Amino acid sequence: MARNPVDATLKAFTRWAKNTTQVLSGDLHADVRELRLVLDLLRNHLGIEDPAALRPGDLGELLLRLYPREVTVLDAEGTADTVPAVRDL
């Protein structure tokens, strides 16, 4: 069975975040929750399976065009974890 790249990335990110001395921009649990959504959007709408394959402009496309069309947010707090999570990744 093929490894799910989203799950593999989140597992590696969680392992790194728990062991790093670097201060995270966001909260680990909020990051993982938000990154699952972001990585699924990358895979399902931009065809990017592996975050290592991101090219210049992909994050802009994701955050400025795709995210606002695909994610329903009821208030500003609904997006408060998005940029810190992506920055941490």
Long-range contacts (C-beta under 8 A, 24 or more apart in sequence): 5-39, 5-43, 5-49, 5-50, 6-36, 6-39, 6-40, 6-43, 9-35, 9-39, 9-50, 9-51, 9-89, 10-35, 10-36, 10-39, 13-88, 13-89, 17-88, 24-84, 24-88, 25-83, 25-84, 25-85, 25-87, 25-88, 26-81, 26-84, 26-85, 26-87, 26-88, 27-81, 30-81, 30-84, 30-85, 31-81, 31-84, 31-85, 31-88, 31-89, 32-85, 33-81, 34-81, 34-82, 34-85, 34-86, 35-85, 35-86, 35-89, 37-71, 38-62, 38-67, 38-82, 38-85, 38-86, 38-89, 41-66, 41-67, 41-70, 41-71, 45-70, 51-89, 59-86
